[in-house]
């Protein structure tokens, strides 16, 4: 795997706990390698983990990513509102 790609993936590590980040890496690699639809099932299948007893943990990773993304969108919108109101309050 190219160093630049590894560095990009690792840059997201602080957003997750160690176990969740390990699952996220598996899903990412599986999504890259999976033919057809990019689902959790196809990603795990191509990574040889379709029979993993902790299958639900991989689905939880996606829920975590979506909640982080939603939170970031809200925070970004709030930041822009605050910043916009500060600009209009200039004497």
TISEMAR-226514 format. One record per residue (C-alpha): residue in three letters; x, y, z. Coordinates in steps of 0.5 Angstrom, whole numbers, plus 2048, in hexadecimal, padded with zeros to 3 digits. Last residue first. Layout:
<tikol ALA&x X&y Y&z Z>
...
END
This chain:
<tikol UNK&x 7D9&y 862&z 81D>
<tikol UNK&x 7DA&y 85B&z 81B>
<tikol UNK&x 7D4&y 857&z 81D>
<tikol UNK&x 7D2&y 854&z 816>
<tikol UNK&x 7D9&y 851&z 816>
<tikol UNK&x 7D8&y 84D&z 81D>
<tikol UNK&x 7D1&y 84B&z 81A>
<tikol UNK&x 7D5&y 847&z 815>
<tikol UNK&x 7DA&y 844&z 819>
<tikol UNK&x 7D5&y 841&z 81E>
<tikol UNK&x 7D0&y 83F&z 818>
<tikol UNK&x 7D7&y 83C&z 815>
<tikol UNK&x 7D9&y 838&z 81B>
<tikol UNK&x 7D2&y 835&z 81C>
<tikol UNK&x 7D2&y 833&z 815>
<tikol UNK&x 7D9&y 82F&z 816>
<tikol UNK&x 7D6&y 82D&z 81D>
<tikol UNK&x 7D0&y 82A&z 81A>
<tikol UNK&x 7D4&y 827&z 814>
<tikol UNK&x 7D9&y 824&z 819>
<tikol UNK&x 7D4&y 820&z 81D>
<tikol UNK&x 7D1&y 81D&z 817>
<tikol UNK&x 7D8&y 81B&z 814>
<tikol UNK&x 7D9&y 818&z 81B>
<tikol UNK&x 7D2&y 814&z 81C>
<tikol UNK&x 7D3&y 812&z 815>
<tikol UNK&x 7DA&y 80F&z 816>
<tikol UNK&x 7D8&y 80C&z 81D>
<tikol UNK&x 7D2&y 808&z 819>
<tikol UNK&x 7D7&y 806&z 814>
<tikol UNK&x 7DB&y 803&z 81A>
<tikol UNK&x 7D5&y 800&z 81D>
<tikol UNK&x 7D4&y 7FC&z 817>
<tikol UNK&x 7DB&y 7F9&z 818>
<tikol UNK&x 7DA&y 7F7&z 81F>
<tikol UNK&x 7D4&y 7F3&z 81C>
<tikol UNK&x 7D8&y 7EE&z 819>
<tikol UNK&x 7DB&y 7EC&z 820>
<tikol UNK&x 7DB&y 7E4&z 81E>
<tikol UNK&x 7DF&y 7E5&z 818>
<tikol UNK&x 7DC&y 7E1&z 812>
<tikol UNK&x 7DC&y 7E6&z 80D>
<tikol UNK&x 7E3&y 7E7&z 80F>
<tikol UNK&x 7E8&y 7E5&z 809>
<tikol UNK&x 7E9&y 7ED&z 807>
<tikol UNK&x 7E5&y 7EC&z 801>
<tikol UNK&x 7DF&y 7E9&z 805>
<tikol UNK&x 7E0&y 7EF&z 80A>
<tikol UNK&x 7E0&y 7F4&z 805>
<tikol UNK&x 7DA&y 7F1&z 801>
<tikol UNK&x 7D6&y 7F0&z 808>
<tikol UNK&x 7D7&y 7F7&z 80A>
<tikol UNK&x 7D5&y 7FA&z 803>
<tikol UNK&x 7D9&y 7FD&z 7FD>
<tikol UNK&x 7D4&y 7FA&z 7F7>
<tikol UNK&x 7D8&y 7F7&z 7F2>
<tikol UNK&x 7DF&y 7F4&z 7F3>
<tikol UNK&x 7E2&y 7F5&z 7FA>
<tikol UNK&x 7EA&y 7F7&z 7FA>
<tikol UNK&x 7E9&y 7FE&z 7FC>
<tikol UNK&x 7E3&y 7FD&z 801>
<tikol UNK&x 7E7&y 7F7&z 804>
<tikol UNK&x 7ED&y 7FC&z 805>
<tikol UNK&x 7E8&y 801&z 808>
<tikol UNK&x 7E4&y 7FC&z 80C>
<tikol UNK&x 7EA&y 7F9&z 80F>
<tikol UNK&x 7ED&y 800&z 811>
<tikol UNK&x 7E7&y 802&z 814>
<tikol UNK&x 7E7&y 7FB&z 819>
<tikol UNK&x 7EE&y 7FD&z 81B>
<tikol UNK&x 7EB&y 804&z 81C>
<tikol UNK&x 7E6&y 802&z 821>
<tikol UNK&x 7EA&y 7FE&z 825>
<tikol UNK&x 7EF&y 803&z 826>
<tikol UNK&x 7EA&y 809&z 828>
<tikol UNK&x 7E8&y 80D&z 822>
<tikol UNK&x 7E9&y 814&z 820>
<tikol UNK&x 7F1&y 814&z 821>
<tikol UNK&x 7F2&y 80F&z 81C>
<tikol UNK&x 7EF&y 813&z 816>
<tikol UNK&x 7F6&y 815&z 814>
<tikol UNK&x 7F8&y 80E&z 814>
<tikol UNK&x 7F4&y 80D&z 80D>
<tikol UNK&x 7F8&y 813&z 80A>
<tikol UNK&x 7FF&y 811&z 80C>
<tikol UNK&x 7FD&y 80A&z 80A>
<tikol UNK&x 7FB&y 80D&z 803>
<tikol UNK&x 801&y 811&z 802>
<tikol UNK&x 806&y 80B&z 804>
<tikol UNK&x 803&y 807&z 7FE>
<tikol UNK&x 800&y 800&z 800>
END
